[in-house]
Amino acid sequence: MTALRWACALATLAALLLVGVHSSAVSARPPVAAPCSASAVTGQLTDLAPNGVVAYGCEGHWAYAWVVAGSGAARVAVTELLSFEGHVWRPVSRQQSCSPATLPAEIYRRACFSN
């Protein structure tokens, strides 16, 4: 009788381990990598109608972009801080997000201490 109990316990344990391994393997999906190109980073800046990208950079799900908007006397350089959300870069408030505790050091330096 004891041998039967041990066999049932081992079979149950093996089944639980197999189900647990299968479940975690199926549900664990790697996050989408944030594309880091000038067009990807500035693609959502349509309200600025940027006509030039001076510089940009990405680290993790944060990016900055220095863009030129307007033309002639109305030409202005603008700094944008962006966060990768879902599958696109979205502008975020520098006032709310510029913190060395939140941003990678290079993004913080380039996005938070310019115009």
C-alpha positions as YAML, in Angstrom:
chain: A
units: angstrom
residues:
- id: 1
  name: MET
  ca: [0.00, 0.00, 0.00]
- id: 2
  name: THR
  ca: [2.84, 2.37, 0.85]
- id: 3
  name: ALA
  ca: [4.51, 1.68, -2.48]
- id: 4
  name: LEU
  ca: [1.26, 2.57, -4.26]
- id: 5
  name: ARG
  ca: [1.07, 5.88, -2.39]
- id: 6
  name: TRP
  ca: [4.66, 6.70, -3.31]
- id: 7
  name: ALA
  ca: [4.02, 5.86, -6.94]
- id: 8
  name: CYS
  ca: [0.92, 8.09, -7.02]
- id: 9
  name: ALA
  ca: [2.78, 10.93, -5.30]
- id: 10
  name: LEU
  ca: [5.68, 10.71, -7.77]
- id: 11
  name: ALA
  ca: [3.31, 10.56, -10.74]
- id: 12
  name: THR
  ca: [1.44, 13.63, -9.46]
- id: 13
  name: LEU
  ca: [4.68, 15.51, -8.89]
- id: 14
  name: ALA
  ca: [5.95, 14.64, -12.37]
- id: 15
  name: ALA
  ca: [2.66, 15.79, -13.93]
- id: 16
  name: LEU
  ca: [2.76, 19.10, -12.05]
- id: 17
  name: LEU
  ca: [6.34, 19.71, -13.09]
- id: 18
  name: LEU
  ca: [5.56, 19.00, -16.74]
- id: 19
  name: VAL
  ca: [2.50, 21.29, -16.72]
- id: 20
  name: GLY
  ca: [4.47, 24.05, -14.97]
- id: 21
  name: VAL
  ca: [7.37, 23.87, -17.43]
- id: 22
  name: HIS
  ca: [5.02, 23.84, -20.42]
- id: 23
  name: SER
  ca: [2.95, 26.76, -19.09]
- id: 24
  name: SER
  ca: [5.94, 29.01, -18.44]
- id: 25
  name: ALA
  ca: [7.49, 28.18, -21.80]
- id: 26
  name: VAL
  ca: [4.29, 29.07, -23.63]
- id: 27
  name: SER
  ca: [3.49, 32.28, -21.76]
- id: 28
  name: ALA
  ca: [7.01, 33.76, -21.57]
- id: 29
  name: ARG
  ca: [7.49, 35.99, -24.61]
- id: 30
  name: PRO
  ca: [10.43, 38.33, -25.01]
- id: 31
  name: PRO
  ca: [9.54, 42.04, -25.12]
- id: 32
  name: VAL
  ca: [9.48, 43.76, -28.49]
- id: 33
  name: ALA
  ca: [12.84, 45.43, -29.10]
- id: 34
  name: ALA
  ca: [12.58, 49.18, -29.56]
- id: 35
  name: PRO
  ca: [13.82, 50.19, -33.03]
- id: 36
  name: CYS
  ca: [16.45, 52.91, -32.85]
- id: 37
  name: SER
  ca: [16.53, 54.86, -36.11]
- id: 38
  name: ALA
  ca: [15.83, 58.53, -36.82]
- id: 39
  name: SER
  ca: [12.59, 57.70, -38.64]
- id: 40
  name: ALA
  ca: [11.38, 55.31, -35.93]
- id: 41
  name: VAL
  ca: [12.12, 57.74, -33.10]
- id: 42
  name: THR
  ca: [10.63, 60.82, -34.80]
- id: 43
  name: GLY
  ca: [7.73, 59.09, -36.55]
- id: 44
  name: GLN
  ca: [5.15, 60.19, -33.96]
- id: 45
  name: LEU
  ca: [6.26, 63.86, -33.90]
- id: 46
  name: THR
  ca: [3.73, 64.87, -36.52]
- id: 47
  name: ASP
  ca: [2.54, 67.95, -34.60]
- id: 48
  name: LEU
  ca: [6.03, 69.42, -34.96]
- id: 49
  name: ALA
  ca: [6.31, 68.60, -38.66]
- id: 50
  name: PRO
  ca: [10.05, 68.11, -38.18]
- id: 51
  name: ASN
  ca: [12.12, 68.84, -41.27]
- id: 52
  name: GLY
  ca: [15.42, 67.62, -39.93]
- id: 53
  name: VAL
  ca: [16.91, 65.43, -37.25]
- id: 54
  name: VAL
  ca: [20.06, 66.90, -35.70]
- id: 55
  name: ALA
  ca: [20.69, 64.04, -33.26]
- id: 56
  name: TYR
  ca: [18.90, 61.17, -31.59]
- id: 57
  name: GLY
  ca: [19.69, 58.31, -29.29]
- id: 58
  name: CYS
  ca: [18.02, 55.35, -27.63]
- id: 59
  name: GLU
  ca: [18.60, 53.21, -24.59]
- id: 60
  name: GLY
  ca: [16.12, 50.58, -23.49]
- id: 61
  name: HIS
  ca: [12.64, 52.01, -23.87]
- id: 62
  name: TRP
  ca: [13.80, 55.68, -23.72]
- id: 63
  name: ALA
  ca: [14.97, 57.96, -26.53]
- id: 64
  name: TYR
  ca: [15.68, 61.59, -27.24]
- id: 65
  name: ALA
  ca: [15.51, 63.50, -30.50]
- id: 66
  name: TRP
  ca: [16.87, 66.91, -31.41]
- id: 67
  name: VAL
  ca: [14.77, 68.00, -34.38]
- id: 68
  name: VAL
  ca: [14.44, 71.14, -36.49]
- id: 69
  name: ALA
  ca: [10.91, 72.36, -37.11]
- id: 70
  name: GLY
  ca: [9.64, 75.23, -39.21]
- id: 71
  name: SER
  ca: [11.59, 77.18, -41.81]
- id: 72
  name: GLY
  ca: [13.15, 80.58, -42.34]
- id: 73
  name: ALA
  ca: [12.62, 82.97, -39.42]
- id: 74
  name: ALA
  ca: [10.24, 80.45, -37.83]
- id: 75
  name: ARG
  ca: [12.88, 77.67, -37.80]
- id: 76
  name: VAL
  ca: [13.44, 76.31, -34.31]
- id: 77
  name: ALA
  ca: [15.37, 73.44, -32.71]
- id: 78
  name: VAL
  ca: [13.28, 71.25, -30.42]
- id: 79
  name: THR
  ca: [14.31, 68.53, -27.97]
- id: 80
  name: GLU
  ca: [11.90, 65.65, -27.44]
- id: 81
  name: LEU
  ca: [11.98, 62.87, -24.86]
- id: 82
  name: LEU
  ca: [10.26, 59.67, -26.00]
- id: 83
  name: SER
  ca: [9.19, 56.39, -24.45]
- id: 84
  name: PHE
  ca: [8.68, 53.16, -26.41]
- id: 85
  name: GLU
  ca: [5.09, 52.08, -25.78]
- id: 86
  name: GLY
  ca: [3.65, 49.06, -27.52]
- id: 87
  name: HIS
  ca: [5.24, 49.27, -30.95]
- id: 88
  name: VAL
  ca: [5.95, 53.02, -31.34]
- id: 89
  name: TRP
  ca: [7.93, 55.83, -29.77]
- id: 90
  name: ARG
  ca: [5.67, 58.37, -28.04]
- id: 91
  name: PRO
  ca: [6.67, 61.84, -26.81]
- id: 92
  name: VAL
  ca: [6.50, 62.22, -23.03]
- id: 93
  name: SER
  ca: [6.66, 65.27, -20.77]
- id: 94
  name: ARG
  ca: [10.23, 66.22, -19.98]
- id: 95
  name: GLN
  ca: [8.94, 68.07, -16.94]
- id: 96
  name: GLN
  ca: [7.47, 64.87, -15.52]
- id: 97
  name: SER
  ca: [10.01, 62.32, -16.77]
- id: 98
  name: CYS
  ca: [13.42, 64.02, -16.49]
- id: 99
  name: SER
  ca: [14.90, 62.35, -13.47]
- id: 100
  name: PRO
  ca: [18.23, 60.56, -13.11]
- id: 101
  name: ALA
  ca: [16.34, 57.87, -11.19]
- id: 102
  name: THR
  ca: [14.04, 57.26, -14.19]
- id: 103
  name: LEU
  ca: [16.17, 57.74, -17.30]
- id: 104
  name: PRO
  ca: [19.43, 56.14, -18.46]
- id: 105
  name: ALA
  ca: [22.32, 58.57, -17.87]
- id: 106
  name: GLU
  ca: [22.97, 59.44, -21.55]
- id: 107
  name: ILE
  ca: [19.28, 59.99, -22.34]
- id: 108
  name: TYR
  ca: [18.93, 62.12, -19.19]
- id: 109
  name: ARG
  ca: [21.94, 64.26, -20.13]
- id: 110
  name: ARG
  ca: [20.91, 64.80, -23.75]
- id: 111
  name: ALA
  ca: [17.14, 65.16, -23.31]
- id: 112
  name: CYS
  ca: [16.87, 67.09, -20.08]
- id: 113
  name: PHE
  ca: [19.58, 69.76, -20.36]
- id: 114
  name: SER
  ca: [18.84, 71.30, -23.74]
- id: 115
  name: ASN
  ca: [16.35, 73.83, -25.04]
...
